[in-house]
């Protein structure tokens, strides 16, 4: 009976792991395709990624020139962007803006 219990527990754990991986893939795909139902995942992922990135939180960036810059994982919350040049920037959609 000990072996049968172990086999059952292993089978159950494997099935649960597979189902969680499937759910994670579905939610990740939904977030990457910008499905409005999964916007919260994308928002939280960007916030988490921006934690280790450049922070301009509450900074005065008036007339700053970011021409051609890559702004992935950048925290721009509450920054003053008046007159800031964002021409040809890339990955601005992956910056934390709110």
Steps between C-alpha positions, in 0.01 A plus 500: 500500500793737560612468138147551369462814712832635371400430138167671551662803663762521222233476232291768669801730542597455134147574382479809721838626374387451140172685559679791672750523212210501254322775696821704521553469126144612429525801731845594367380479141198716585723762663744507209222545245370789714164333556305745723393210725865444592615862522561460875765236429684725254479797739640299788773343285615843380496632858706203616751535213534875554611437858856432383496750214566872478272706720386849407224486761378853574793647303493828309585394144392830342662531153698176547613330179434125488530482120581143399504374860376157609264558790422139594472450880511875564287652776342821369225531761416860596790633290460841338543427128415850376693565180682167524608353166400134468566478126607155379496355851450128524319282752315796653204263533708300751573802721306548823278799440238471773 
